[in-house]
Amino acid sequence: MIKEYHAPPTLAEALALKQRLGDAAVFLAGGTEVNSAAFPSAPAHVISLQHLALTAIQATATDLIIGACCTIQQLVDSPAVPDIIKAAARHIFNRNIRNMATIGGQLGSNKSCSNLLPILVALDAAVDLADPAGTHAIPALEYIAGERKELITHVRIRTSASARRAAVERYARTANDISILTAAVSLARDGDAVISPIIAAGGVAKHVIRLAPIERALDGKPLPKRDALERLVASRVAPIADLRGSIEFKRHVAGVLVAKALLRAYRDGGR
């Protein structure tokens, strides 16, 4: 049960509060995760980020810089955000949720079936982290895989990454349900050859993962046919069985999603 709500006016005060309260406190942005019945713990304290001016979206000559408290609907509505990120954001099933949920919250909750995290990985996004010692940036994939807990202040996507061919796919039971499996890819082409592909998948491991062995198998070669791609992906993922599907089912669907995304990105840029 939450005992106290804190709304610090500065980043330094927010970080000092978290350092003092430790695991008894969590940061609060949109609240769609912290206030969810599925949230894994009941924090005694919440530290609101609403006064920290972290909602802006800024395009520079080299980067798209997104404040961690930017809502998912802001991503959809902003003319500065690439279409492929908008497409992934729209997969978050409900506009009421998109109006509250934030990009920082998506990273912080680190859900395997996230709709947004695969495309951030596929675009090699970085996250700016803040702690009492200062700020630093790390790849989004490193944050996800390491189950990091530092406060995210911004997400950065290089302009050159946004220009790559990219596509996203998802599988859900209904249009208004959370996704069961997700996929995102980005790549370049040189004639018929796939160049430097990045493939990310959700729902097949504890967190969103990058399918590096498949990237290496495809790099520098023409894209195989769809059935071959599906088999390749299915052989490289190890999902668990649960109420939403068997291991065999999830392997098959993961193969279908990744193959579809690769083909769309390869043929028409995914847009």
PyMOL commands that set and color helices and strands:
alter all, ss='L'
color gray80, all
select helices_A, chain A and resi 11-24+72-77+83-90+95-98+103-109+117-122+140-145+159-162+212-218+226-234+247-268
alter helices_A, ss='H'
color red, helices_A
select strands_A, chain A and resi 4-6+25-28+45-48+57-59+63-67+126-131+134-139+151-158+165-172+179-190+193-202+209-210
alter strands_A, ss='S'
color yellow, strands_A
deselect
rebuild
show_as cartoon
